[in-house]
Every structure is written in C-alpha cells, then in structure tokens.
Amino acid sequence: MSFKSIKINEDFIRLDSALKLAGFVMTGGHAKISIQNGEVKVNNEVCTMRGKKLHIGDTAEFEGNTLKVEK
C-alpha cells in the first residue's frame, strides 16, 4: 500500500498515464486492461475510461495504492 503525489504542469493527465507515472503499472497495456476491468477508482468511484482526464486534486486508487494529482 502506498500513496504517491504526481505533479503535472498541464491542465490534466490521462488516467492510464497517471498510473504509469506513479509506478502502479509497468506498461500502458497493463493500465488499459486494469482500467477496463473496473479495477481502478477515480475520486472513490470505479472508472472504466482509460482516457479519463485527471485534474489537480483528483485521486486514483489501484490495488490498494493511491495517487493524487498536484500542481
């Protein structure tokens, strides 16, 4: 179980990219499958959209790990 903050300079980051950046998955393919299988929550709700845009303050959870998007 871990908590990571990921910092972005843009307005948003895609969910699959955020999972990779945080080190929760090793590949984009792993992220895609995990998201499509409903294994990822965004702001405490299951999300199956791999292109979901995460903005500053959003959180995502996967396998007991949490990330928060920060500026």
N, C-alpha and C positions, 0 to 999 in steps of 0.2 A: 504494500500500500504506500502510495506516495502522493505528494502534492507538488505540482510544478506551476510556476508562472511563466508564461511565454509573452515576450514583448514584441509588439508589431508597430511599424511606422505607418502602415496604410490604414484605411478605414475598416477593413475586415480581413479575415483569413478563412479559407475554406476548412471545414471540419476535418477532412482527410489529411490536409496539410498540417493542421494543428496537432493531430495525433502523431504524425511523423516527427514534427519539430520537437514535441515533448518527449519523444523516445518511447512512446507507448506501443508503437508498431514499428516494424523494420522496413516495410515496403508499402507503397500505395495500394498494391493488390490486397494485402492483409487488412489495411484500413477499409477498403471498399467492401470486402466480404463481411467484416465485423459490423460495419455500419448497416449494411443491407440486412443482416441477420438480427438487427434490433439489439445489439449488444452495447450500444453507446447511448448515453443520455446527454442531452444538452439542456442546461438550466433545469435539471431534475425531471426532464421528460424524455422518453425514448425517441430517438431521431433516426430515421432510415434514409435521410437525404445526404448523400456523400458530399454534395456541393453546398451544403448548408453554410451560410456565412455567419461566422462568429465575430462579434464586435467587442470593443473594450468592455470589460466587466462580465462577459459571458463565461460560463463554466462548462466543461465537458467531463464525463466520467466514463472510464473503461476499465474493466477488470479490477475494480477497487481503487483505481488511480484517478486522481482529479487534476485537471489543468484549469488555469484561469488566464484569460486574455487581458493583458495590461499594455499600457502605452509606454 
